[in-house]
Amino acid sequence: MSVLDDVVKTYDLRGLVGSQLSAELMTALGSAFAEFVSAEKVLVGHDMRPSSPEFAEAFAAGVNAKQKQVILLGLCSTDQTYFASGTLNLPAVMFTASHNPASYNGIKFSNAGAQGISYETGLGEIKTLAEKYLANPLDSLPRDVENYDSLNDYSDYLKKLVNIPRNELRVVVDAANGMGGHTVPAALSDIDIDPMYFELDGTFPNHEANPLDPKNLVDLQRRVLETKADLGIAFDGDADRCFIIDENAKAVNPSAIASIVAKREVLRVGGEPYVLHNLLTSRYFAEYLEQLGAKTVRTKVGHSLIKDEMRRTRAVFGGEHSAHYYFRDFWGADNGMLAAMHVLAELAETGKSMSELAADLNPYFLSGEINSEVSDTKMTTQKVIDSFPEASAEWFDGVTLTSEGQDWWWLNLRPSNTEPLLRLNVESASEQTMQQVRDKALSIIRDDLGNN
């Protein structure tokens, strides 16, 4: 069993620096990626983690060893690598561990045109090739690289996609010492920004760059209230996801943000465009977009899967509950900055507050994702199914139990791809019903296990 068995995941590579990830491994992966892709040039970008520049250079050496050229993007967000991959039509890798703690690093892989690569569509093959080059490294060749700082081109491109009217919005942005501190000043240069933790520091001295965890939003929420800001924006470590805090310091459900952005894109293109959403977004998302004339398509969770569906359907937009937002005019890739710009434009154009916009698009009650460690995911899932005989079961990205009627609800249970975890999501038209279904399911999941 090689280290690659532990670090190669379904959609990317992720592991601990030192004990799992090394420069030697990155050189082998560089050679493997160069062999896998057909292009003669490869784009390499990296975030602000201490190990990222060294890993990027080692990866570049592996690409050069296969007699292919490297274009170094340097410090950039994941969105920027997609931009460069799309505009130059070249394969790309991004060194980042996204929202993971400082001890981690990883790689996100793209084929030419920002096309995602999952385990099924190439990452498994790259892993096999890397194992070969790890056992028998290629001889090093002279360094063959050029540099491309894409930040200005990237921000100019986004500003052409979204025009934010002149306004007096007061916006607090928490970059969490991640790549948002690099991209926000360029992309939102016309907005009055109150910056928090914009210094690039991959040790995350203030808080982890994971806005999904409520404790990492506390500083932003406090600043929004103190400054009477109109909203707060939080980015994760590689700045490809944005989370919104309203003027009352309450977190806005990502499904409501997806509805705002999707509406704008649907009205912009007109007709009956396709819009994608994964099965964990609010039921209201599909109801709302279909009222606007869009055709909605439900997908499984996962950025590579959604990127593939974006291409297949030519969907104008795709939204995930995890705050990944995908755009047809961004090569079908996800872009947190572009979503944030749409929200700012909507606020400026409507004159509504963020809480008013969110309330209009969030009429139902969602539990949010709740993770529980279990010893046997299959057995526990079946126990939950058996405990709700009134519900129909659909096996699609885990299992979704649905009970229709005036007081409808749905429940989804998904096993983690990498850990002994079950992920629970519940939604209902009634807050009381949502809580009852959530608590009943959790009591079964955690029964006799002592898990939290």
N, C-alpha and C positions, 0 to 999 in steps of 0.2 A: 504494500500500500504506500503510495507516494504522497508527498505533501499536497500535491495538486488535487487529490481526492477530497481533501478537507477544505480547500479554499475556492475551488471552482463551483459556483452556485448555478441556479437555473438561468439567471439573467446577467450575471457578472462574476467577477472574482473578488473575494473579500477575505482578509485574514489578519493575523497579528504580526506586526513588524518584528523581525528578529527571529522569533520561534517558528514562524511559518513563511513569512515573506522575506526574501533576500535579493540582493543585486544579481546574484547568480541565477536565481529563478526568473527574474525579469529579463535577463539576456536570452534565456531559453524561450521565454514567451514571445520576445521580439522576433526571434527567428521563426517560431511557429506561426505567428500572425503574418509575417511577410510571405511565408509559403502558402498560407491559406488564401490570402487575397490576391486578386489578379493584377491590381495596380502596381506600378513601378515606384510609387511614392506613398508614404504613410505619414499621417498627421499624429503628433504626440503632444498632448496638453497635460497640465497637472495643477493640483490645488496647492494650498499653503501648508500642508502637513510637512513636518521636518524631513521625512523620508522621501517625499514625492519627487524633488529634483533629482536625487541620486537614482531613484527607480526609473524615472523617465530617461535619463542618460543611459542607463544599463539596457533598457528596452531598445533604445535607438541603436546601440551597438549591436544588438542581436539582429535588428532589421538590416543594418549595414552589412553584417556578416553574410546575409543572403543576397548581397549586391543590389539592394534597393535603397533609395534615398529617403531621408527623414526630413519632414518640415516640423520644426519645434515651435509649438504655440506658446510655450512658456506658461506663466501664471494665467489661468483662465477659469471661467465657470464651465460646468458641463454643457450649458446652453451654447457657449462659445465654440466648443468642439463640434457640436451639431451644426452650427452656422458655417464653420470652416469646411466641414465635411460636405455640407450641402452645396455651398457656393463653388468649391473647388472640385466637387464630385470625386472625393478621395476617401479611402478608409481612414478611421481615426480611433485612437484610444485616449481615454481620460483617466489619469491617476487620481483617485479619490476614494474615500470610504464614506462619502456622503454625510449622513447624520451620525455615524458610529463614533465612539469615543476616540481619543487621541492615540491610543495604542494600536489602532487599526489602520490599514490602508487597503487599496484595491484598484481594480481596473474596470471601466465600462468600455465595451467594444462596439464599434459601429463599422458597417461596410460603407462603401461609397454612397453619397447622397443621404448620409445620416440614418441609414437603414440599420435597425437594431439586430444584434446577434444574440440569440439565446442558446441554451445547451443543445436544443433540437436542431437549430439552424446553423450551427457552426462552432459553438463554444466547446462542444464535446470533441470535435475534430481538432480544434486548436489545443485542447488539453492533451490529446494523444501525441500530437506533434511535439509539444513542449516536453513531454516525458522523454521522447527520443533525443531532443537536443540537450536536455538536462544530463542524460547519461553519456552523450557524446557531443560535447560542445563544438561548434564550428570555430575555425581559426578566425581571429579578429582581423578586420580590414580597416584601412584608413577611414577616419570619421568623415561621413558624407551627409552633412545637414545644412539646412538653411533655416532662417528664423522668420516667423510671421506673427506680429502682434495684431490680432484681429479686433481689439476692443473698439476702436473708432468705427470700423466698418460694421461691426456687429450692432453697435448702438444706433448708427445711422439707419441700418436696415429695419430695426424695430420701430424707430420713429416714423418710418414710411408706412408701416403696417397699422399703427395706432396714433392718431392725432389727439393729444390731450389739450383741450381748450385752455387758454389762460385762465387761471383761477387763483383763489386765495386759500386753498386747502393747506392745512397744517398736518404734516405727515411725519410720524416717527417710524424709523426703520431700524430694526435690530438685525445686524448681519452676523451676530454670534461669532465674531472674529473669523468668519468664513469668507468665501469668494464674493458674497454680496457686497462686501466692503470695497471690492475691486470694480464691480460692474455697475452698482447703483449710481455712483457719481457721474458716470458717462451716460447711462441709459435714461436716468431721471434728472438730467442736468437742468431742466426747466421747472422743476418742482421744488418747493420750499421744504427741504428735508432736515429733520432733526436726527442726526446720526447716532446710533448706539453701537459700540463695539465694532467699529469699522477697521480697526487695526488687524492686519492679517496675522493670525497666530494659531497654528495647528495644534497647540496644546490646550486651546479653549479655556483660557484663564477665568472667564466670567461665568459661563455655563455651557453645557453641551449644545452643539448645533443641531438639535433635534426638536423642532417646534411641535411635534406630535405629543411630546411629554409636557403636560401643563406646567410643571415646575420651571421649564425653560422659557415660559411666556411671562412670568411674574414681573421681571424687570420692565419689560415692554408695557405691560398693563399699567404699572405704576406710573411710568413716564407719560403715557397717554392721558391719564387722569390729571397728573400734576400740571401738564402744559395745556390742557383742554384741547388736545389735538382732535382732528376730524377722524383719524384712523391710525392704526399701527400696522406695519408689515414686518413679518418675521421670515427670514430665509434660512434654509438648512445649509449644511457645510459647503456643498458644491453649488448652491444657489439655483438649483433647478426646480425647487418647490417654494411656493410662497404661502404664508398663512396670514389671515387678516384678523385684526382686532378692531372692534367698532369703537365709537366715541365714548361708550360706557365701559370700555375695557373688557368687553365680553368677546370670546372667540367666536368667529363666524363659521358656521358649518361649511366645509369645503363643497358640499353639494349646492349650497346657495351661491357660492362663488362660481362654480361651474355653470349654473343657470344664467348668471349675469353675463359671463363671457360667451357662452354658447348663443344666447339671444342676440348679442351684438354681431357675432359672426354670421348667424342665420339671416338677420335683417340686412347685413351688408351684401351678401351674395345673392339673396332673393331666391325665388323658386322653391323647390322641395329638397334641400340638401340633406345628406345623411349626417347624423350626429351620433357619436359613440358614447357609451357610459358603461362602467363595470357594474356588476350586480350588487355592489354595496352602496352605490349612490342612492339618494332618496328617491322614492317612487315619484315624487313631485317633479323631478327633473324631466323624466320622459313625458309626463302629463303636460307640463308647461311648454316644452319644445314642440310637441305634436300640435298644440293649439296654435303655434306660430307657423305651422306648415312643414316642419322638419320631419324626417323619417329617422326614428331612433333605433339603434342597434345595440343590444346588450352584449358585453364581452366578458371574458375572464379577467381577473386581476393580473397585472404584469406588463411592464412598459414595452417589452419586445413584442408580446402578443398584440397589444393595442396598436403599436406602430405598423405591424403587418396588416391589421384590419383597416387602419387609416388608409394605407395604400390600396388595399383591395377594394374598398368601398368609395374611395375618394371623398371620405367624410371631411366636412369643413372644420369639425372640432371633436375632441374626445376628452372626457373628464373622468377622473378617478377619485374615490373617497379619500385617498392619501395625499391629495393636493398636487397631483401631477395633472397638467393640462396640456393637451396636444393640439397642434394647429396644422391644417393643410398647407398654409402658406409658410410654414416653417419645416417643410419636408416631412410632415407627419410626426415630427418629434415633439417632445414636451418642452415647455419653456415657462418657468415661473415668473420671470421678469415680464414677459409679454402678458401673462394673466394679470399681474399687478397693474400694468399700464392700462389694461381694459377697465379694471375696477376704478382707477383714478379718473379715467375718461367718463365713465358712467356717473360717478359722483359729480363731476364738474358739469356735465350736460343736464342732469336731472335736477340738481339742486337739493336732492334728498340727502338725509344723513345715512351713514353706513348701516345703522341699526334698522332704519326704515326699509332700505333696500333688502336687507337680509330677511326681515320679517315677512315681506311680500313673497319671498321665494322659499320659505322654510316653515310651511304650515303643519308638518307632521313632527313626530318625536322619535329621535334616533338615540341609541345607546352609546354610539361611538364604539370603536373596536376594543374588546376586552380580551387579553391574552391570559391563558391558564396553562400551567405545565401539568401534563398528565402522563401516566405510564403507558397507556395503550389508547391511541387516538381513535382507532377504529371501534373498539369496544365502547368507549365513552360516547362517541357519536351515535352509535346505535341505541344506547340508553336514552339519549336525549330524544331521538326520533320516536321511540316507544312511549315516551312520556307525554307526547302531544298527538294522540290518535286522531284528533279533529282536523289536523293539518295535512295538506298534501306535501309530498316530498319530491324535490327535483335535484338530481345529481348533476351539478354544473358548477365547477370550481368549488368543491366541497359539496355540502348539501344545504338546500334552502327549503325551509318549512314555511308554508303559507296558509293562513286562515283568512278567508274572505268574509265579506259582510260589512255592515256599517262600522263595526269596531274591528276592522281588519288589522292583521299584523303579519310580519314576516321575520324569520330568524335564519341567519346563515352561520354555519360552522365550517371553517376551513382549517385543515392541518397545515402547519408550517412545513416548508420544503426542507428545512435544515435543522430544526429543533423539535423536541417532543412537546410541541405547543398546539393548543386549539385556539383559534381566533373566533370570537363570538361577536356578531352584529345583530341588532334588533331594531325594527322600526314599527310604529303603529300610528293610527289616526288619533289614538288616545294616549296621553302620558301615563295614566294609571295602568293601562293594558301593557304598554311597552315595559314598564317597570316590573309588572307581575311576570311577564314572559321572560324577561332578562333574569330576574332573580330565581325563577324556577329552573331555568337552564343552568345557571351558575351553580345552584345547589347540587344539581346532578353531576356537573362537570367536576366539581371540587369535593364531592362526597367521599369521605374517608381518606382523602389524600393529604389534607392539611395544607393545600396549596393556596397561594394568594396571587 
